[in-house]
């Protein structure tokens, strides 16, 4: 089974940051490099990189 360490785009912090800027989300990166979204998330955690998107939890949606 492949892990994020087996994918060159995810191992290098600079390449990963560039890829995140281009694709915009972990799911799109996973689809592009052919791995699981969780692998992309683990690579981001290892590199200290955060997704540019903030997800609002369902219980907070609609409050105003």
NORQUICOR-V156520 format. One record per pair of residues at least 4 apart in sequence whose C-alpha atoms are under 6 Angstrom apart, sorted by the first residue. I is the first residue (numbers start at 1). J is the second residue. D is the distance in whole Angstrom. If there is no record, write none. Layout:
[[I	J	D] [I	J	D]]
//
This chain:
[[2	6	6] [4	10	6] [4	39	5] [5	11	6] [9	15	6] [9	16	6] [10	16	5] [20	24	5] [23	28	6] [26	37	6] [26	40	6] [27	37	5] [30	34	6] [30	35	5] [30	36	6] [30	37	5] [44	48	6] [44	49	5]]
//
